Amino acid sequence: MTVIITDSLKTALHDQIGHELLNSHIYLYISAFLKNMGLDNLGSIFEGQYKEEQGHANLFVKILTDLGAPVIIPQIEIVNMPFGSIEDIAKAFYDREVLTTENIDELKGLAIDEDNSIVEEFLRSMIVKQQAEMDEAISFMDKAKLTGNDWKVVMLWDLSEGK
Ligand SMILES: [Fe+2]
């Protein structure tokens, strides 16, 4: 087993920090979009997702600092998605989580190739989190489909999410 992180694994982990931060920005954007539609409770769900993704970015920073590797925060692209329907939002959420799961799985392959067990086990723990993320994204998509993309029905869904 090697403990030193190679340049290629380091760069891939830096990229993943940016990926998680972009996830957080996308969910913050969706939260604001829904709140501006008057759908505050659905907006709050994405505010929760935003915070979760920031937590994930922090964990990718931590695996690097724990191993004494330098951290680079990549540039995060602008988020401005014109959504026409609740299903558009559900699809953006689902696509992002699928991509995230695939990315982390690819990173795990890299860690295995480089015989870096610490990073490999860390990535397995991140994949475990993706099970819950996929569940949330698929459940949101199921409900979005039930609304038939009628904003009035989405409003009822929003009300049902009120605590
Ligand atoms: Fe994440």
Residues whose N, C-alpha, C, O or C-beta is under 5 A from the ligand:
A	BS01	LIG	E20 E53 H56
